C-alpha cells in the first residue's frame, strides 16, 4: 500500500506511527508522527506513487541529513522505495517568525538576531552545496529553548521544483525579506503571505525606517543592501548568507534573548510548525511545476487547532545563547570593541568634514547675545542621552554618541538617525531630541548649540524634571526658547522663570544631510549652557 494513502495509526518502517496529517498537496502529505523506538515526535513526509519529483526530494533529504549545524532542522531517515517512500525529519516546536509578528514588528535587534542566526545556518548549508530557495516567515522558528531553527533546507525547493541561477544570492534576498518582515511586520516580496504587503515607492518597497519608526539606520542599511543589492557605506556587497550574517553581527547592539518555555510539543506543536515554499519572482529563483503549498503550514482543509496567534515572546536574557550559536556568542565581546572603534572612526570622519568649529558658525549672526547672558554662569551637564519618545524598540536616537555633544571637542558630534524623503523625520514621527541631565534644577539664561553647517532645523529648548522616554514626559516640559530653519552655531536666549533638572534640545524638523536632497539628519557638535542653579 502506498504511504500516501496511509491512515492515522499506520506504522512506517516498523517504528514511525502516523498520528495527525497536518498538510497535503498533489502527490505528498505531511504528518506528525511518533518514533516508537526513541519515544519522540517526528515529522514525516509521504508520497503518492509516481510523484514526479520523488528522486529530487530524496536526494535533497539525504544531503540535508549530512548537515550538522544544530540550527538546521535534521533529517533522520529516508526510504526511497518507489511505492513506499517516506522521509522522517526533526519535529520542531515553537513559534514561527509569522507567529512572532502577530502583534506587530519585533524589537529591531531581536529580529536582526533571529535572521542572523538563520543566515549563519544557511551559510553552513551552502558550504555543503545545499540551498533553501523557498524562505518565508514559516521557515524560521523560535524554539522553546530560545534557539533558532531553519526548516525545509533543500527539501522545500525539491518538492516544488524551484531552482535558482545563483542560489546564494537567492537565499540572501530571501533572508533579507525575512529581516524586513521582522522589522516592519510587512512583506516586501511579490507573493501573498499572512502579512500585509510593504508600502511601495516608485515600484520598490519603502525602506524599513520609512515604514516603522525606531529601526536603527545601521540595520536598515544592511537590510536594504541585501534586499535591493544597494551599495553600502562600508564593506563588500551582501551577496551570500555568510556576508549577511557578518554584516548583521556588526550592527546588532547586544545579545538578546529568549522567550519562556513553550508548551509541550504534543499539545502545541504541529499547528505551530511551519516550513514554506514560495515563488521568488524578483530574486532569480524560478518555480517549477509545484503547487506552491507550504507543507508545514496547514491548508484550509487542515485548519490549525485553536484559531488565533500566540502572544510575541519576550527576549532572552544575556548569556542564554541558542543552541549551535556559539560563534555568535563568542563574537559579542568583539562586537562591543567594534562599536567603540566605530565611534572613534566616525569622529575622525566628521573631523575631516568639519575641521574646525568655524565651519559650524553659519548662523552665529542670527543670535546676538542678550543683555546679561554672557555674564551668566556656565552650567556643566552631568550626562547627555538621545531622547526619542516616538521610536519603537531601540528608542535611543544614537544614544551611544550623545556624550560627544558635551565633551567640549568641536570636531566630535552626536547625530540623529537619518530619514528619507521628508525633513519631518520621513513622515514617521513629529520630533526627537537630545536630553541633558544638569544634576540639579536650573534656570536657563542661554543655550549655545553648534549644529551641523546645513540650515533647515526647527529646534526648541525645553526644561523639565524627568528623563523617562515617554510621550507623557514630553508633555511636562516647558519651552523656554525656539528657532526655525537654523544651522551652524546658534544661541537660544531664555527669559522664562521655568526651572528643571533636564534640558531638552527638541527637533521638529531636520536639515538635509550634506550632499543630499533626500536624506535628513541633525548634528550637534557642542553645547554651552548658561544660567543659575
N, C-alpha and C positions, 0 to 999 in steps of 0.2 A: 504494500500500500504506500502511496506517495506521502511523504511527510507533510505536504501542503494541505492535505485534507484531514490531518490529524485532529483529534478532539482533545479537550482538557482531560488529563489523566494518562494520556499516551506517554510511554517511555521510549526515548530515543537512545540508542547505544546502550541499553540496559541500565542507564543511570540518570538521564535527564527527563524528569517528569514535567510535562507541559501543564501549566496552571491557568494562565489567562492570556488570551490573544489580545494584544494591545494595538495592533495595526495590521493592515493588509493592503496589498495592491495587486496589480496584474502580475501574477507569477510568483509572488513571495508573501510571506506572513511573518510577523514579529511576535514573539511570545515572551512572557515572564515564566520562567521555569525554575525547578529545584534540582540541583545536583545532589542526588541522594547519597552518593559516595562521600562527598565532602560536606554535606548538610549546609549548603549555601544557595542563595538565589543566583540565577544566571539569566542572561538574555539569549534567546535562541532565534535564529532566522531559519525558516523552512522554505522550500521551493517547489513549484509545480513542475511536473515532468515537461521537459523541453524548454524550460526557461532559457531564453536566448543568450543571456549574459552570465550564465552559471560559471563557465570557465573563468571569466574575468573576475567575478566576485570571489571565487575560491582562491584564485591566485593572489588577489589583494588581501584576503583574510590570512593566508599563510605568511605573506610578507609582514602584515601587521603583527602577527604572533611573535615575530622576532624582535620587535621593538621593546626596549627595556625601560624607557622613561616612565616613571610612575604617574605622570600627568596624562599619558595616553591610555585610553580605555583598552584593556587587554583582550586578546583573542585566546580562548582556552583550548578549543577543539574544532576540527574541521572534518566533515565526512563528505566526500565528493562523489559517492555513488550516484549515478545519473538520476535514478528514481527515488533515492532515499537521502538526498543531500541535505545537510544542515550545517550551521555554524554556531558555535557556542562562545559567548562573549561575557565579559565582566558586566555585572549588574551595577549601575552607578546611581546611587540615591543622591538626593539633594535638590537644589534649585537651579534651574537653567538661568542663563542671563535674561531670557524673556520673562521668567518669573520674578527675578530681582528688579526688573524695570516696571513692574505692575503699577507702582505708585509714583513713577517719575524717574528722573536721572539719578544715577549713583553719584556719590561724592567723587569728584574727578580723580583723585589719587587712587581711590578704591577701584574704580572702573579701569584705570590705566594699569593697575597691578594685575587684575584678573586677565586682561588681554595680553599683558607682557608675559605672564606665565604660559598662556596658550601659545604665544609666539615662540617662546623658548622650546616648548614641547614639539611644535611643528618643525622647528629648525632641526631637531634631532631626527624627526621622521624624514625630512628631505635629505639629510646626510645618508640615510639608508635607502634613498631612492623612492620614497613613498610620499605622495601629496594628499591633501584633503579635497580641495576644489569645490566643496559644497558647504562652506561655512555659513551658518545662520545663528540667530540668538538661541537656538536649541542645541547648538554644537558645543557650547561651553557650559560646564556645570560646576556649581559651588557646593562641595561635598560637606556632609555633617562634620567631618574632621577639620574643616577650614582649608581645604585644598582645592585645586582647580583640576578638572578633567576635561580632555578634548575627546569627543565621541565621534566615531564614524570615519576615522582616518583611512583613506584608501577605499573603504567598503562602500561609503555613500556614492562616490563617483562611479565605482564599478556597477553598482545596482542600477544607476540611471544612465549609464553610458556617457558621462561627462568627461571631456578631455580639455587640455589647455596647451597652447604652444609654449608658454613659459609658466610652468607650474608654480615656481617660487614667487613670481610676480603676482600670479592669480591669488595665491594664498595670502600674500602680503596685503593685497587690496581687500580680500575677504576679512582679514583681521582688522584692517582699518575701518571697515564698515561696522564691525562689532564694537570697536572703540568709539566710533561716532555715536552709535546707539547707546552705549553706556553713559556717554557724556550728555546726551540730549534727549533720550527716550524717543528718538525719531530714527527712521530707517532711510539711509541715503541711496539704497540700491533701487533698481528698476522693478524688481519683483514685489509682490504683495506679501506682507507679514502682519502679525498682530499689532505692530507699532504703526503710528501714523507716518506718512511719508515726510521726508525732510523738506522744509521750505526751500524753494528754488530761487535763484537769481541768475538770469541770463542762461538758463538751461542747465545750471550746475547747483548742487546742494549748497546752501549757505554754510559757512564755517561753524564749528560747534560754538564758538564765542558769540556768533551772531544769532544763534538760536537760544542759547541758555547762558544767562549771566553767571559769572563766577568760575568759568573754565579758565585755568591758567594759560597765559599766552604760550608757554613752552609746550604744554600738552596739546594745545590747539595746533601749533605749528607742526608737531610730529604727525598728528592725525591727518592734516591736510596734505603733508608731503607724501605720506604713504597712500592716501586715498586718491588724490589728484595728481600725484607724481610731480609736485611743485618743488622748486629749488629750495634748499634750506639755507639758513644763515650760516650754518656750520656743518661740516661733515658730508659724506657721500650721499647720493640718492638712496632712498629706502626701497630697495627692490627685492629684498628677501626677508623671511621671518626673523632670521638671525639679526639682521641690521635693524629691524623694527624693535626687537627685544632690547638691543643695546641702546637705541635712542630713547626708549621709554625708561630704561634704567637710569639714564642721565637726568630725567625730569621728574620722576616720582619722588616727592619730597621726603617720605619716611616710610618705614614698614607699616603695613596696615593690618587690619585684622578682623577676626572671623566672627561668623555667626555662632550662636549657641548650638548645641547638639540638636540634630533634626530627629524626627520620629523614626521608629524602626522601619526599615525599607519595606517590610512586608505590609505595613499599614499605610505608608505614604509614598511608596516607591514608584511604581510604574507610571502613575499619572504624572509624575514629575521627572521623568527620564526622557530626554529628547535628543535625538540626532536629527540632522537636517539635510535636505537636498534642495538646491536652488540653482537657477539659471543665471549666470553672471554675464549678461549681455555686454557689459562695459568693462570686463576685466580680462578679456582674452580667453575666457572659458566657453567652450561650446557644449551644448547639451545634446545628448544622444536621444534615442527613441524612448527614454524612460518616461514614466508618468509624472515625475516631479513630486510624488508623495513623500513626506517625511516619515520614515519608518519607525521613529520613536516618538512621533507626535501623533496621537490618536486622531483618526479621521472622524467624520460625522457619524459613521456607523459604529464607532467605538469611542463614545464620549468619555472624558475624564471623570473620575469619581469626584463628586463634590465640586460643583461649578464654582468659579471664582479663583482668585490668585492669592498666594501667600503673602504675608507682610514681608517687605525687604528686611534682610537680616543685618544686624549691626556689624561693624568692623571688628576684626580680631585683634586682641591685644598685642603690643610689640613683643617680638621674640617667638610667638607661636606661628612658625612658618609652615606653609603647606607641604605635604609630602612631596619629595622629589625636587624641592625648590631650594636646596642648599646653596646652589650657586648664587641665587639672588640674595639670600640671607647674608652670605659672606660678602657680597658686594655693597651692603648698606653702609658699612664704615667708609668704603671708598667713595660712595656717593656723597656722603657728608663732606669729605675732603674736596670733592669736585665742586660742590656748591660754594665752598669758601674760595677756592681758586677762581671759579667763575665770577664771583663778586669782585675779586681783585682785577681780573681781566676786563670786566665791564668798566671799572673805574679808570683803567688806563685808556680804554677806547673812548670813554667820554672826555678824558683829558685831551686826547688828540682832536676831538671835535670841538671842544671848548677850552682852549689852552689858558685862558685867564679869566678872572672874574669880570673883566671889562667886556667880554663877549656876551655877558648876560645883562647888560645895562641898557638895553634898547629903550626902556620906558622910564628911566630914572627921573627924567624931567617932568613926568606926569604927576609927581607926588612930592612937591616941595615940603620940607619939614614944617609941621605946625609948631606954633609957639609953645615952648616948654618940652617938646618931645625929645630933643637932643639931650636935655639935661636929666631926663628920667633914667632910673637905674636899669641897667641891662639885667634881665632875668634869665637864668640858665635852665633849660628844660632838663628834667631827670631822664626822660626817655621819649622816643617817638615810635609810632606804630601806624601801619595802614589802617584805614577805617572805612570799610565797605559794608554798610548795613543792608545793602540790597543784593549782595552776592549770595551764591549757594555753594556749600562745600567749603572751599578754601577761605573765602570771605576775608582776605587779608590785604588785597591790593599791593602785592610785592612787599609785604611786611619786613622781609629779611633785609631790605635795603633802606628801610626807614631811618636807621641811625645815621646814615650818610648825609641826611638833610640837616643834622645838628652837630656834625663833627668839626665845624669851623673850616673845613677844607673846600674851597670854591670849585675844585675840579672833580669832586665826587658828588653823586646825587641819588636821590630817591626818584622813582618814576612810576606812574600808573601802568597798568596793563595797556596795550594799545587796542583801539577799537576801529572797526572798519565802516566806512560809508557815511557816518553821521557823527559830528563833533559832540553830540549829546550821547556819548557812550554807545554808539552804534544803535541807538534806539532801544537799548536793553534796560536802562535804569536812569533815574533822574540825577544822580550825583554820586560822588565818592570823595574821600579826603584823607588827610594826614592829621593825626591827633597827637598833641604834645602833652605830656604829664609834667606840670610845673612843680610838683611836690607839695604844693600848698595853694590855697586860694589866692588869686592875684587879680588886680585891676589893671587893665591894659591902657597904655598910652599910645604905643605904636607897635606894629609888627612889620619888619622889613623882610621880604622874601625874594631871593634870587631864583626866578623861574628860568626855564629854557628861553632861548632867544626869540622864538616864534611867538607873535601876538595871537590872541584869539581866545584866551582863557577867561571865563567868568568865575570869580572867586569871592567867597565870603569868609570873614574871620568871625568865629563864634566862641563863646565861653560857656562852660558847664561844669557839672560836678560828678559825671560818670563817664567811664570809658568802655562800657559794655556795648558790644557791636549789635545794636538793635534799633529798629526804626523808632521805637518808643523813647530811646535815649536821645536820638537826634531831635525829637520834639521838645526836649527840656533845655536845649541850648539857646543862648541869646546871641543874635547877630549884633556885633559892635562895629563892623566896617565891611565894605564890599566894593568891588570894582568889576568892570566888564571889559572884554576884549584886550586884556593886558598880556604882557610878556616881559622878559628881561627882569631887572631889579625894580621892585615896586614896594613902596612903603604905604601901609594902611594905617590911618590915624583913627584913634578912638576917643570920643568924649563921653562914652557911656559909663555909668556908675556900676554896671554889672560886674560881678566877680565870679571866679570859678577856678577850680584846680586844673581843669583841662582846657587847652586852647586848640580849636579845630580849624584847620585850613580846608575849606569845603569847596570843591569844584562842582559847578553845574554845567560847564561847557569846557571842552578840551581844545588846545591849539593843535594845528597839524604837525605831524612828525616831520622832521627835516627831510626835504626832498620828496615828499609825498603829498598828494591832494586827497587821498582816500583813507589814510591812516591817521589816527588822532591819539595823542598821548601827552600827559603833563609831566613836567620835571621840576624838582626843587633841589637846588644846589646848596643853599644855605638859608638860615633863618636867624634873625636877631629880634628878640622880644624885649620891649621896654615897658616899664610900668612900676607898680608898687605891690607889695605883698608881704 
